[in-house]
Amino acid sequence: MDHNLPSASTAVVLPRWADMNVQLQRWTSHLPPRHVHIVPSLSLGGAERIVVELAKTFSECGIEADIVVMRDAASEHVISAPGIEVHRLGKLSWPERLAYAAGLIKASGLPAYCHLTSEDELRKLWGYEAKTVPVVHNARGGWRQDPMIWNGNPLVPFVVACGDMVAEDIRATGLSTPVRVLRHIVRPPAPMDADQRRNVRAAFGADDKTLLIGMVGRFVTQKRYTRAVRLLAEIHRSGVDARLAIIGAATGDEGERCRKAVVDEASCLRVSNFISIPGPITNAGNLAPAWDVFVNTSVFEGVSISTMEAVAAGIPVVSADVGGQREAVSPEDVLLATDTDERDWADAIIRAAATRPASRRANAQVEREAVASLWPWMLAMGPGAPTRRADACDIVFVTGNMDVGGAQRSLCNLAAEMPSRGIRPVVAVAGPIGVPGFMKAAVAAGVEFIDVSGAKGSKGALRGRVGRILSLVRARSAKTVCLWNLDAKTKLAVAKVLAGGPIRVVDVSPGPMLYKELDAAALTASLLSSSPDAYVASLDVLVSKYMGGGPERGRAQPKEFAVIPNGVPAASEQLPLFEGPRPPPGDPGLAVVTVGRLTGAKRPELLPLVASALERRLPGSTLTVVGGTHGTDRDGAWARMLDRCGGIIPSNLHFVGPDDRTTAFLPRFACFYMVSTDQGCPNASLEAMASELPVVANPDGGTAEQIEDGVNGRLVADCGDDAVYAEDLAEAIVGILTQPSLAREMGRAGRVRAQALFSMDAMATAYIDTLLPH
């Protein structure tokens, strides 16, 4: 069948895959175990608000949790959500409360998150042998205990900080207990129409022309509200009509003192009529769309939830540059040193309100469910998690898909080799199963492949995918998790949970392109309280597939780095010559073949140029492309290729669609061609070498370590001009095809090189030593 492509809209006919009867078990479990949160009360504070919102998100995700409320408060948040049980202990005596909480923790089988819990309460819970994870919501100035009381305590497996700066402060104390950052993502407030906004502003004495400043938080010394009063007076001296609303509770002696100080300062500065202090308001963040600017004058903060709510509402923020405020604000917001002159503060507030963007991007909310799910998973599988069972699985490989590609082929080759060495890995496939034939040999050897992809397009796709992977790893009690060609977002989340725990985490990357993929997912990394560099630093091992593929200079380094090239089956394991594509009619000694997906990285625009150059230089020569378009590259790859050839495909360029039976058909051709970017250790060229084909390629990535120029093929560098480069490539190919003895010599040399340097035995041995060190 002729598969030439006359136009961009013509579909390539794909052959039926061999071995389509390979069936995968579908893994549906994705929920973490039930877990416990302990909070002193549900009073209207930021930390309590975080617990409430987490509980709501848990419920929406089907995650079960127990919320233990140690005492009652006059004004409280309310938690009412399916799957979330609230245990109110205010009517019990203190010993009864602590005994009840400890019993609940021990019954869960997991540590409990302890929010704002005092040192005395923690010590009493430890007396019951209850494991706890302290959650630090504030910067050093607001700590309720010395972190060193957790140091070396087996009942404190790790500590959670609300932001990076808080975590740095904790580590600076010398604490050796692991510290994990779990950043909260607020829900954006409901949209507020013009009438609602006008009514809210009127309640605070502001009309449409008034500059309305919002502040939210308890009346405590930390918030420095008296300075906000002075800023309001300074703004008035500038001739700007402004109002200040301070929403928050004034509890206890400190609260009453702070509130009185605000009233007295306002009276002294004659701005009492321009300040509103309504007290605590449930869900005060919903009022944020009514503000013109949000101000935070605190002397220390964790990561202020009220600041995050203002950002989510699209309200400009002017804040003291303290604690984790840099993590809460957007780039457009203003951070000022605490000793900045009050005139400068006032000017910053006026400018922020006047220059408010028409369409300010709110906090990203897409992955809120995935972020919330990290809390219980980290208890179950992070630092301090139970050790392996006797029936444990050695390795769980997690791969993005089982589609056409060298990464998938090399993983299946490796998996098939392991059972003969007493290791039966599990391969979790988190995406499409496009080439079941890849898995045939591994399945026959006893390797278990499991589909963890879930329903296509399902809500909470990242959370569900991560949950299925982690629940599988936990169910099999794996010793090592090996992330192999997995998308950046998923592996960021998986590694975030497993870092520092009993499970070894290994990333197999083709090379430095790992950082490109991670950097492209930097926003998701931030929401997951991680970063590309933090991910790499958390890895037990980073594996590159070629010597030049090590970690980029100046970037974070893994704990260990290893180079393991791909392996290719020995000659005795090659498939018989009766399957797969054949060269076009004509002289097979002039038939060139290339194998690979037609993506941008494979330089499809060069194909028609190289084919045309071959026809001019060596009439009768042909170029056969075994591969199809893939995913989002589908239209772009064809468009680039057609653009280079004016929409006309050369008659000697043939497309036969993808085919996984590579070693069966490659020996029918005379030469292998491959030009690609961002290469690791390409499988296609190794298979060509094993099939005694000379290879013409570009010296990118691991290809330069496979091909010895002039010995088993030719390496042709890109000159930067596609037309000239195509001629250079064609010249190298013709130089081989017109010298049959040279072609045979190169082919034999390639086979010897493949067996000596890229054997399956060497690959399997290196991976086993790396994944399961003695």
N, C-alpha and C positions, 0 to 999 in steps of 0.2 A: 504493500500500500504506500502511496506517495504521501509523505507528511510534510512536504514543503509548505511554507506559510506565505500565501500571496497577499494577505492583508492583516492588519492588526486585529480584526474582529474574528478571524477564522480560528476555530478551536483545534487544538492538537488532539488527535485520537490517541487515547491511552490504552495500552494493552491491559487485559485482566491480570491481576497479580497472581502469581503462583501461591499455593498454600494458603488460600483465603480461609481455610477451615481452622486456623489457629484461633482459639477462643481465650479471652482474658476474663479473669474474675473481676467484677466491678466492685470496688470498695466504696461503701456508702457511709460508713461511720465517720463523722467529722466533728462531733461535739466533745469538748473537754469534760473531765469529771466535775462533779459538784464541788464547790469550794466555799470558803468562809471569809467574810470581811468583818472586822470589829471596828466600831467607831464610838467615841464617847457619847455623842448625841447626834441628832439630826438638826441642830440649830442652823440658822440661816447664814452659814459661812461658806467660804470657797471650797475648802477640803470636803466638807459635808456634801456640797453640791456635786462635786466630782463623784462621790460614792453613789449619790442618787442617779446621776446620769449614767454611770457605769451599769447600775442595776437595771435601768430601763433598756439600755442597749443589750445587756445579757439576755433579758427577756425576749426582745425582738429577734435575737439570734437562736433562741431555744436553749441557751446556756443556763443551767440551774445554779443558784447561789443562795447562801444564807447570810443575811445582814444582821449582825448582833449590835443592838443599841444599848449601851450600858446605862444611860440615864436619860430622863425626860428633859425637855427644854420648853420654855414658855412659847416660843415661836419656832415652828419646825417645818422642814421639808416633809413631803409625804411620798412614800414608796408604795405603789400598788401595781404590781406587774406579775403576770403568770410566770411560775417557775422560780420566783424570788420570794423566799420566806423571811419576814422581818421578825426578829426575836427582841421584844422590848422587855428589858430586865429591870426597869426603874422601880418596880414594886418589890423586888427582892432585896434582901440584905446584901452588903458588899461581898461577903464570903460566898453567898449563894450565887451571886452574879458571876463571880470569877470561876466557881466550880462548874456552873452551867456552860460558860463560854469554853472552858478547857475541855469539857466533855464533848462539846460539839466539834471542836477542832480535832480531837483524837478520833472521833467517829468518822470524820471525813477522810482520814488517812493522808491528808495533806497539811502543810503549814497553813496558817491563816494570815491574811494581810491585816496589819494593825495600823489604823490611821489615827494620828494624833494621840496615841496611847501613851500614858505616862510611864516613867521608869518603874514606879512602884507596881503598877498594874502588870507590866511585862514580867517583872520578877515573880510575881505571884502566879502568873500563867506558867512560867517556867517551872515553878514548884510542882505543878501538876504534870510535868513532862510534855507540855503542849508546845509544838513548834510554831514559831511566829516569824513573819517577815515585816519588819517595821517599814512603814511608808512615810517618807520625809516630804512634807508639803511646803516647807518654808526654808528660807536661807538661814545661815548660821545664827543670826540674831534671834530667830524665833524657835530654835530647837528646844524641845522639852526634855532632852536627855543627852548625856555624853555618848557619842557613837562608840566609844571604846568599851562600853558595857556589852556590846554585841560581839566584840572581837574574840575569835576562837570558840564561840559558843555553838555547840552542835545543835542547839535548838533555834539558831538563827542562820539558816542556810544561805540567805542573801538579804540584801537591803534594797528597797526601791526608792529612787529619788524622782522628784517631779520634773527635773530638767537637768541639762548638762552641767550648768554652773553649780547647782546644788550638789550634784554627784562629785564634782571636783572638790567642793568644800569638805564633803564627807571623807573622800580619799585623802585629803590633805592632813587629816587628823592622824594618819598612820594606820587606819583600819585596814586589816587584811581580808576581812569578809567581802565577798563579791558585792559590788554595787551595780544595780541595773537601773536604767532610766526608762520609765514608762510615762510618756507625755500624754496628757489628756487632750482630746479634740472636742471642742464645744459644739453644741448644736446651734446653727444660726437661728436667730429669733425669727418669728413669723413676720412676713411683710406687713408694713403699717401703711394704710392708705392715708390720704391727705387729711381727712376728717379726724382719724384716730390720732395722727401726729399732732394736729392742732389742739386736740383736747388734752393730750398728755402734757404738751408744753404749757397750756393754759393753767393746768394744775400746779405747775411750778412757777407761775407768774411770768411766763415768757410768751410773746407773740411771734409772728413770723420773722420780725426784724431783730429780735433779741438773740444775743449769743448765749446759748444755753450750754453750760458746762456740766457734765455728769461725772459723778464719783460714786463708787460702790465698794462697801467694805465695813467691817465692824469698827466701832470707835475704840481704837487702841493707839497707844503712843507711836507704834510703828508707822501708822498711816500719815502722820504729820498733817492732819487736817487744818491746823491753825495756819500753816503756810499757805494752804489753798485759799483761805480767807484773805490773806495778804495779797495773793495773786489777783483775786477778784477786785480788791481795792485798787491795785495798780492798773488793772484793765479799765476800771471806771475813770481813773485819772487820765487815761488816754482818750477819753471821750466816747468810749464804746459802751453801749447798753448791754449789760451782761447779767446773767443769773447763774447761781451755783446750786446744784442739787446734790446733797450727800445722803445716800441711801445706805442704812446699816443699823445694826442693833448697838445699843449702849448698855452692855451687861456688866455687872459687878462694879467694884469700886473704880477700876481703871476706866471702864466704859463711861461711867458717870463723870469722872474727872475730865476725860477727853471731850465729851460732849459739852460740858460747861465751859471748857477752855475755848471751844469754837464759838459758843454764844457770846462769851465775854470779848473775844477778839473782834467779832463782827460788830459788837456795840461800840467798842473803842474806835474802830475804823469807820463807823457810820455806814455799814453796808448790811445791817441786820435785815432790812426790807428786801434785800436781793438774794437771800439765802433760804433754801428750803431744806428742812431736816425731817422727813416723814417717818423716820424709824425704819425697821426692817420691812422689806417687801418681798414676798415669795416670787421667785422667778424674775428678779429685778432685771436680768439681762434682756428680757422681752421689751424693756423700755428703751434700750439702746438706740433704736432707729430715731428716737425723738431728740437725741442730743445733737449738738453741732460739733462738739469735740469732747473726747473723754480724757480725763486727767488723772494721773497717779503720782502722788508726791511721797510715796513710802521711802523710808530709809533702808528697808530691806524687803525683799520679796522672794518667793519661790518662782513659780510661773503663774502670774495672776490670772485667775479664771475670768474676772470681770474685764481685764484687759483683752483677753482672747475673745470674749463676747462682743466687745466693741469692734474689734477687728472683723469678726464674723458678720457683724451688722453693717460693715462698710463705713464705720465712723472713724475720723482721724483721731490719733492718739498722741498725746504729749505726756511723756512719762520720765520719771527719774531712771537713770541708767543703773539699776541695781539688780542683783540676783539674776533670775532667768527672764527678765523683761525683754532682752534681745531675742529670746526664743518665742515670745508671745506676740510681738508686733510685726507689722509688715514693713517692707523697705521704705515706703512713703512716710512712715511715722517718724516722730521726733523723740530722741532720747537725750536727756540732759544730765550732766553730772549733778550730784546732790548739792554741791556748793555753788552752782550757777546763780548769778545775780537774779533777783526776782523780776527786775525790769526785762531781762532776756527771756525769762520764763513767760511773762505776760505777752511779750511780742510773739513768741513761738505759738502761744495759744491763739492769738488773734490771726496770725498767718495761716495756721492749720485750718481754722474754721473757714477762712476766706478762700482758701485754695482747695477745698474739698473736691476731689475728682467726681465727675458726673457718674462714672461707672467703676467704682473701686472693687477690685476682686476680693471676695470674702475668703475666709479660711477654706482650704480644700477639705471636703467632707466625704469624698468618695470612699475612703478606706476606714471610716470610723469603726465599722463592725470588726474589721481585721485587727485594728489596734486594740479594741476592747477584748478580743479573744486571746490576745497575748497574756493577759493577766492570769487566767486559770491554767493555760498551757505551760507557762513558766513555772508555776508551782509543781506541776506534774512531771516536767521533763527538764527543768533548768538545774541550776546549782543545788546540790543536796538531794536530787531525785533518787529514787531507789536504784540499787545496782541491778545487774542483769540476772534474769532467772536461768535456771539450769537448761531450759529448752530454748535458749535465746538463738536468734538468727545472727549470723556473723555480720552480714553487710546488707543494707538496703540501698540500692542505687535509685536515685530519683532523676528522671529525665523529662524534658519538656514535651516530647512527642516521639512517636515511632514512625516518622515520615521519611521521605527520601533524604539521604544525607550521610556524609562520612561519619559524623558523630554517632548517629544511630547504629550504623554498620559496625563501628569499632566497639561500641558498648556490647552489642550482641556477640561479637567475636570473643570479647573478654569473658562475658558471662558464660558462654558455652565452654570455655576452657576451664573454668573454676571447679565444676563438680568432679573432674578427674583428679583434683588435688584435695578432695575432701571438703570443699566449700560449696554450699548451695545458696547463692545469693537470691534475694528478692529484687525484682526490678519494678519500680512504681512508675507508671507512665501517666504524666499529668496533662496530656493533650491528645491530638488525633492519632489514630492508629492507621497510617497510610500504607505501610509495607509490612504486612504480617510475615512475609517470607523472610525478612531479616531475622525473625525470632525462631525460625524452625529448628535450627541446630541446637540453640540454647534450650528450647522447650524439650527437645528430644533427650537432652542431657540431664533434665530434671530441674531446670531453672524455672522459678515461678514468676510470671509477669502479671501485674495487677493494675487495672485501670483506675486511677485516682482522679480522673479529669472532671467527673460530675456532669450534670446536665448542661448542655451548651447554652450560654447566655443567661444562666441562672443568676438571681440576685445574690449579692455577696460572694461573687465568684472567687475573689482572692481569699477571703476568710474560709470559704468552703474547701478550696483547693489545699490551703495550708492545713486546715483541720483534718482532711482526709490523709494527707501525708504524715502528719504527726501522730494521728491515731493508729495508723498502720505501723509506724516505727515503734510506738509504745506497745502495741499488741504483740509485735514480734520481738520486743525487747532487744533491739539491734545494738550491736557493739559499735558499728560505724555507719554513718550516713554519708553517702558519696553523691554530691550534686553534679550531674553530668548533663551539660547542655540544657540547663533549666533557666527559665526567664528570671530576670534580675529581681523583680518584685517578690516573687515567691521565695527565692532563696534568701533574700534579705530577711523576710519574716521567719522562715524556718531557722536560720542561723541565729536570729535574735533570741529565740526561745532556747535553743540548745547550747548556746555559748556558755562555757564554764561548767556544764553538766557532765554526767558520766558518759555521754555518747560522743564519740570522735566524729568531727565534721571535716569533710574533705571536699574541696571544689576542684573539678577537673576542667581546666580552661584551655582553649586553643592557644592562648597567648595574651599579649597586652590588650587585645580588644575587650577583655574582661572589664577593664576600667571604663571603656566607652559605654558599655551596656549599663554598668552600675551608675555612672554619672548621669545617664539619661533617665534613671529612676531616682534621682536625688530627692525629688519632692516626696515620693512615697517613702523613701528612706527616712526623711525627716519626720514624717508622721508616725513612722514606726519607732521613733526615738533611736535612729541609727544613722549611718552615713556610709557612702561607698568605702571610705578608708576604715571605718569601724568594722565593717563587714570583713574586709580582708584581714585586719588585725585579729579578729576573733577566730579565724580558721585554724584548725590544728595543722592542716597541710593544704597548700595550694600546689596543684600539679599542672605543669605546662607540658605541651606535647612536643616542644622542640627547645634546643639549648638557648636560643635567643628570645624565648618567650617569658622571661622572668618578670617579676614585679617591676613596674615603672620606677625609675629613680625619682626620689622625692615624694613617693607615695608610701602609704602604710605597707608594712611587710607582714606576712603570715608568720605563725610560730615556726613552721617548717616549709621549705620549698623543695619540690622534686621535679625532675624532668623524666617523663616516660613517653617515648614515641609510640605511635600506633604499631600494631603488629599485623602481619598478613599471613594467612594460612600457608603451610608448606605445599610443595608441588603435589604430594600424594593426596592432599585434601582438596585439590581443585575440582570443580564440577566438570562432567564430561561435555564434549563439544557438540551439543545438540539443541541447546536452548538459547533463546534471546535473539537480538538483532543480527542481521548479516550485512556485509558491505553491499553497496548498490551494485548493479550490474556493471561489469567491466573488470579491470585488472585489480585483484585484491592487493597486489603489491604496491598499489598507489592509493590505498584506502586509509584515511586518517580518521581517528575517532576521538571524541571527547565525552566525558561522563560528568554530569553534575546538574544541579538545579539552575534554571535560568534566572538568577537573581542579579541585582546590580553588582554584587561583589565578584561575580563570575565573568564580568566584562562581556555581556552578550553583544554589545555594539561592535565588537571586533570580529565576530563570526563571519558576517558577509564580506567584510574587507579581506580577511585572511583567505576565505574560499575563493574570492575573485583573484587574489594574487597567486594562489596555487594554480588556478586554471590557466592563467597567463604564463606562468613559469613552467608548468608541467601539465600540459593537456592530458585529460583522462584522470587526473587526481580528484579525489572526492573527500569531503569532510562530513562525517555523520555525527549528529548531536543526540546523545542518549540522555534525556532529561526533559523536564517540563517546567512550566512556570510555577511559582510557589507563593501562596498567601498574598500579601499586600504588594509584592513586586510584580504581580501578574501583568498588569497593563504597562507599567513603567518599563519592564525589561523588553517587551516586544516593541514598544514605542521607540526606545533608544536604538534598538537594532534596526528597525525599519528606517529610522531617520538617517542612519549611516549609509544605507544602500538605496536611498531614494524610493523606498517602498517596493523594490523589486528584489526578490531572493535569488541569488545566483543558482544556476541549474545544478551545480555540483555540491550544494549545501543541502543536507537532508536531515529532517527531524523525525525521530522514531518514538518519541515519548520516553518516559522514565522506565527503567527495568532494573530490578535488583540482582539479576543473575550475572553479575559482572564477569566473574572469572570463567564463566561458560562461553561468553561471546568475544571477549577481548582478543584471544589469540587469532581470531579470524582476520584481524586488521593488521596493518603494517607499521603504524606509528600512532602514538598517543599525544594529544595536544591539550594543554591546560594553562589558562591564564586566569589568575584570581587575585584578590586582595584579602588582607586579614586572614591569612591561612595559618593553620596550626600544623598538623602533620597529616596532610590530605590522604585519605584512604584510596581514592581513585587512582592516583599516580602510583601508590604502592602496589595496588592490584595489577596495574599495567606493567610494572617492573617484574612482578612475580609471573606474569604471563609472557615475559620475554619481549615486551614492546619497548623500543626506545621512546623516551619522553622528551617533548619540547615544552618548556614551561618558563614562567618568569620566576626570578629568584626572590620570592616573597615568603616570609615566615619559614616554616619547616621544609618547604620545597627545596630550598638551597642546601638542606642537610640530607635530602634524599637523592638529588640529582648531582652527579659530579660532571661538570661541563666537559663534553668531549669524550667521556668514558661510557656512561649509560644513557646519554641524551644530551640536550643542549639547554642552557639557561640563557634566555634573551631578556635583557633589561628593557624596561619601558623608556623610550626616548622622550615621551611627552606629547608626541604628535601621533594620533591614532592611525592615520594613513601610512606614515612612515614606519610605525611600529608593526603594523600588519605586514608590510613588505619584509621587515626584518624577520618576523616569525615564519613567514612563508619561505624565505630563503633558507632558514635553518631546517625546516621540514623537508624541502626539496633536496637539500644536501644529504639528507639521510635516505630518502626514497630512491634517489638515483644511484646510490651505492649499496646494493643489497648485501654485500659482504660486511660493510660497516654496520648496517642496520642489524644484521644477525649478531655481530660482535657486541654491539651496544645492548641488544636484548639479553644476551647471555650474561653480560656484566651486571645488568640491572637485576636479573634474577638472583645472581650470587650475592649482590649487595642487599637485596631484600631479605634473603635468608640469613645473612650474617648480622645485619644491624637492625632489622625490623621483623624479627620472628615473633610468632604468637607466644612461644615459650618464654622469651625474654620479657614480653609485655606482661603476661600473666604473673610471672615471678615478681616483677617490679611492683605491680599493683598490689599483690597479696602482701608483700613486705611493707608497703606503705599504708595500706588500709588496715591491716591487722598485724601491727608490729609485735614482736615477741616481748 
